[in-house]
Each structure stands twice: as structure tokens, then as C-alpha cells.
Amino acid sequence: MPVRSKRYIQARKSVDRVRVYSVEESIDLLKSFPPTKFDETVEMHIKLGIDPSKSDQQVRGTISLPHGTGKDVRVLVFAKGEQADVARQAGADFVGSDDLVQQIQGGWTGFDVAIATPDMMRDIGRLGKVLGPRGLMPSPKAGTVTTDVEDAVKGFKAGRIEVKNDKTGNLHLPVGKKSFESEKLRENFVSALNQITRMKPSGSKGRFVQRVFLTTTMGAGIKVDFVKETEK
């Protein structure tokens, strides 16, 4: 059994494990959790009706949050020539080709998103063992292998995030910071939910989104009544 902090135990006591809360109630409740010394991330956890062992039931892509995540996203771009210049002008934090490959092979992973132009994929293929386990390997499905480098960089800087189901068929994603205004958190939540609902794979049968929880980095999970929030 994991050892829980006093802060978590206190937050857990304020949540009725049987009750399903509205989005507004969930946000009010998580905002009442004991404060921490940092601005906690508000997390959304979704149980999907998929079989993650089947290739036709994988969920992977990107969504955009109207108010961003509240995090300063460090974007790295693998590109050469004109595309590298475009990436820098768009606001990428790190831009390069062979030099970045060597740095990463040496163990450096000081970035949050990696974008690559298609012509760079052969060069960075050998980074799979380093970037893959960290969820940082560029992929066409995630929109991180693209010729439109400017759009990709600006999008991830502004609040675009990658979503990918885990081995148990769940999604985990940030929808803001605890310091966000309640209405901005609600709008991010609803937008994320509706975008994910439209990502239902062809192989998934029955209800796609089965359960949704909200929590904070150090808080307890709150079960959310999400059905009425889908595509109003």
C-alpha cells in the first residue's frame, strides 16, 4: 500500500467516493483541497471502452485547450535549413539536427515536446529507445512529424497537447492549473472531453468514454458526471 500524505488524506475525506459530481462541483471541490507550495496541475483521467491490446482500438492524437495548460512548454524541433529558421521564428526553444541527436543520445531530455520534419525521421529513428519510453518520439499521428513546423510549434506553445491511451485503456491529461479561474477550467474540461469523444476508433464498440475523474497533482480523484457535457 502506498503511503499517503496528510494533505492527500484530508482531500480524500472531502470527496464522497459514491457520489458523481457535476463539472462545476468537481472544480469547486478540488479548489478546496489543502494548498501546496506550488501551483498544482488539474488532471483529467478517462476510462475508455477500448481493448488496448488491439491495433484498431488505439487512441492517439492531439487536442487543443482554449486556455492552455498553464505550463511553459519547451518545444524542440528537428529540422534543417529553411525549416529550422521557421521553427526558431515560431518560438521553438531548441532547433537542430545531428547536434540535437547527439545530445539526446548522451542522455539529455530537457524538453516537453519534440517535433520533426519528415526528412529528419531517418536520422532520429535511433532515438526511439530514449524518447519512446518518455512519450517524446515524434509521430505523424500525434502531429509532431509535419512539414508545417510553424503551426506545430505555435500550437504546442499555445496549449495543444498529445493524448495517448495507456496499456490499461485510460487517458491521462492536464486541463490547467489549480490557480485558473473556475470557468476556464470548466471550458478546458468540456473542450477536451468533446475532442476526445470524436477520437473514438472504429474498432471500439459500445460506450467510448466510460468514466471521467478530475484531481490535482497532490489531491484525490473526483468522479465527474460528464454525459451532459458532451456536444451540447
N, C-alpha and C positions, 0 to 999 in steps of 0.2 A: 504494500500500500504506500502511495506517495505521501510524503509529509507536507501537510498544508499549512500555509502561513496563517497567522491570526487575522490578517486582512481578508484573506480568502474565506475563512470560516465565518467571519462577520458578514461578508457579502452573501455567502451561501444561505445564511439564516434569513436574509431578507427576501429570498426567492422561494415562492411556492412551487415545488417540483411538479405538482399535478396540474397546476393552472397553465393555461395558454394565454399569454398576454398580447394585447394589441401592439402594433409597432410603437405608437406613442407611449403607451405604458412601459414597454420594454426600455425605451430610451430614457424615460424619466427614472426608471429603476436603476439602470446601470450608472446614470449620473449621480445617484445617491450612494454608490459604493464608496467605501473608505478611500480617501485620497492617497496618492502616491507622490514620490518626489519627482516624477516625470509625467509627461502628458501621454497617457495610455492610448494605445490603438484600440478602436472599436472593431471587433472582429465578427464576421458573419460565417456561420458554419452550416452547410447544407447537406442533408442526406438525400442522395439521388436514387431513383428507381432504375439503376443500371446494373449490368453484370460487368464489373471492371476487368474481368479476365478475357472478355470478347472484344475483338478489334473494332467491331461495328457499333460498340456502345461506349466509346471513349469520348470524353468531353474535354476539349481544349480549344482555347481561343483567347480573344481579348475583349474586354468591356471598358467603357469609359464612364467614370463617375463625374457627375455635374459639378461637384465641389472638390474634386481631387481626394487624395488620401491624407493630406496634411503632412506628408513626408517629402523631404527634399530628395528626389530620385536621382541617383548617379547613373548616367547613361554612357555606355561605352559603344563605340561604333568601329567595326572592322571595315575599312574602306580605303581605296587608293585614289590618287589624282583628284579629279573634279568632285567626285562624290565625297571624298574626305573633307574638301573645303566646304561643301554644302552642309555636312554634318557639324562642323565647327560653327558655322554661321547660325545653324538652327539651335545651338546651345548644348551640344554634346560635351560631356565632361572629359572623355578620353577618346581620342581618334588615332587610328594607326592600322598597321597590317602586321608584318613579320615581327616588328618590335613588341607589339602587344601580345602576340602569340608566345614569344619567348618569356615575357614577364609572367604570363599565366602558367606556362609550363613550370616556372620557378616557384609557383605557389601563390601568386598574388591574385586576389579576387575582390578588390576594393571597389566594387560597383554593384548596382542593383538590377540593371537590365543590359543585355548585350544584343546589339543589332548588327546585322551583316548584309552586305550586298551579295547577290548570288555568286558573283565571280570569286568571292573570298571563301566560299564554303569548303573548297578543296584544301585550302591552307589551314583552316581552323578545325577540320574534321578530327585531327589528332587530339583536340582538346576535350573530346567527349567525356573522357574518364574524369576530368577535373570539373567541367561545367555541368555535365549531365546530372550528377547526384545533387547539385545545388540548385537545379532548375534554371540555370543560366544559359544553356546551349541555345543559340538562335535556331528558330524553326519557322517555316512558312506558315504553319497552322496558327502559330502564336503571333504572326505579323511581324516577326523580328528578322526575317530574311526578306528583304524588299529592295526594289530599285528606287522607291520613294523615301529616301532617307530623311528628308526634311519633315515629312508628315509623321514618320515613325518617332523621330526624336521629340518633336513638339508634342505629339500625342502622349507619350510616356511621361514627359515632364509635366504635362497638364493634368494627369490623373488616369490615363489609360493603364490598365493592369492586366496581367496574364492570369487566366484561370485554367486549372487542370485538375481533373479528379485524381484522388489518391488510390491506393490499392484496395481500399475498402468501399470505394464508390462515393466518397464525400468530397465536397469542395470547401476550401478554407480561404477567405479573402478579407482584406481590410476594407472598411467602408468609411473611414475617417478617424478623427481623434476625439477623445472624451471632451476636449475643450470646445469642439464645434458647437454651434447653435443647434438646438434640438431639431429644428426644421431642416437644416442642411443634412443632418444625419438621416432623417426620415427620407429626404429626397434621394440621397445616395443609396439607401437601402432599397427603396422601391425601384429605382433605375437599375440597380444591379440585379435584383430579382427578375425583373421583366426581360432583361437582356439574356440572362442565364436560361430562363424558361424557353426562349426562342432557340436555344442551342441543343434542344433535345435531339439525340442521334436517332437515325432511322431504325436501329435495332432495339431501341428501348420501347417496351410496351407498358401500357397502364400509366399510372400517375408518375410523372417525371420527378418533380420536386415533392419530396415526401415529408421532410421535417426541416425547420429552419430555427436556428438559435442565434442569439446575439450575446456577446460578452465583451469584456475588456481584457487587456493583457494580463492583469492580475485578478480579474473578477470571476464570478460564477456564471454558468450558462443560463440563459433565459429563453424558454420556448415561445416562439412568436406565431401568432395567428396570421399567416401570410396569404391565405387564399384570396381574401377580398382585396389584396393589394396588387394582384396580377392583372395587368392590362385593363385598368379601369376604363 
